[in-house]
């Protein structure tokens, strides 16, 4: 997480909201867009919490210990694996 970028975006958003604070129609459009972005983010299967990420790593480590994983040693093996997905 890039805190400086997040702070910059937050400042831009708040400044923009201040500029349109008297325009009900513009605020309604912003609110509609924000709701849409939030809904899209909730549906994104690639997003995970820090806890979910580390749990995934632990599952992978356990599978490796049990011999349930396959080592890929060459680019050709990687391409074969990726093409099989």
C-alpha positions as CSV (number, residue, x, y, z in Angstrom):
1,X,0.0,0.0,0.0
2,X,1.4,3.3,-1.1
3,X,0.4,5.7,1.7
4,X,1.6,8.8,0.0
5,X,-0.5,8.0,-3.1
6,X,-3.6,7.2,-1.0
7,X,-3.2,10.5,0.9
8,X,-2.9,12.4,-2.4
9,X,-6.0,10.7,-3.9
10,X,-7.9,11.4,-0.7
11,X,-7.0,15.0,-0.8
12,X,-8.0,15.3,-4.4
13,X,-11.3,13.7,-3.7
14,X,-12.1,15.9,-0.8
15,X,-11.0,19.0,-2.7
16,X,-13.2,18.0,-5.6
17,X,-16.2,17.4,-3.3
18,X,-15.7,20.8,-1.7
19,X,-15.8,22.4,-5.1
20,X,-19.1,20.7,-6.0
21,X,-20.6,20.8,-2.5
22,X,-23.4,23.2,-3.6
23,X,-24.4,21.2,-6.7
24,X,-26.8,18.5,-5.8
25,X,-26.9,16.9,-9.2
26,X,-23.1,16.6,-9.3
27,X,-23.0,15.1,-5.8
28,X,-25.6,12.6,-6.8
29,X,-23.4,11.5,-9.8
30,X,-20.4,11.2,-7.5
31,X,-22.3,9.1,-5.0
32,X,-23.6,6.9,-7.7
33,X,-20.1,6.3,-9.1
34,X,-18.7,5.6,-5.6
35,X,-21.4,3.0,-5.0
36,X,-20.6,1.4,-8.3
37,X,-16.8,1.3,-7.5
38,X,-17.5,-0.2,-4.1
39,X,-19.8,-2.9,-5.6
40,X,-17.2,-3.8,-8.3
41,X,-14.5,-4.1,-5.6
42,X,-16.6,-6.4,-3.5
43,X,-17.0,-8.7,-6.6
44,X,-13.3,-8.8,-7.5
45,X,-12.1,-12.3,-6.7
46,X,-8.4,-11.2,-6.9
47,X,-8.8,-8.9,-3.9
48,X,-8.1,-10.4,-0.4
49,X,-7.3,-9.3,3.0
50,X,-3.9,-9.6,4.6
51,X,-5.2,-12.5,6.7
52,X,-6.5,-14.3,3.6
53,X,-3.2,-13.8,1.8
54,X,-1.1,-15.4,4.6
55,X,-3.6,-18.2,5.0
56,X,-3.2,-18.9,1.3
57,X,0.6,-19.0,1.7
58,X,0.3,-21.4,4.6
59,X,-2.0,-23.7,2.6
60,X,0.5,-23.7,-0.2
61,X,3.4,-24.5,2.2
62,X,1.4,-27.4,3.6
63,X,0.7,-28.7,0.2
64,X,4.4,-28.5,-0.7
65,X,5.3,-30.5,2.4
66,X,2.7,-33.2,1.5
67,X,4.2,-33.4,-2.0
68,X,1.0,-32.1,-3.6
69,X,2.9,-29.5,-5.6
70,X,4.9,-29.7,-8.8
71,X,8.2,-27.9,-9.3
72,X,8.6,-26.1,-12.6
73,X,12.2,-26.1,-13.8
74,X,12.1,-24.7,-17.3
75,X,10.3,-22.1,-19.3
76,X,8.8,-24.9,-21.5
77,X,7.3,-26.5,-18.4
78,X,5.9,-23.2,-17.3
79,X,4.3,-22.6,-20.7
80,X,2.8,-26.1,-20.7
81,X,1.4,-25.5,-17.3
82,X,0.0,-22.1,-18.1
83,X,-1.5,-23.4,-21.4
84,X,-3.3,-26.2,-19.5
85,X,-5.2,-23.7,-17.3
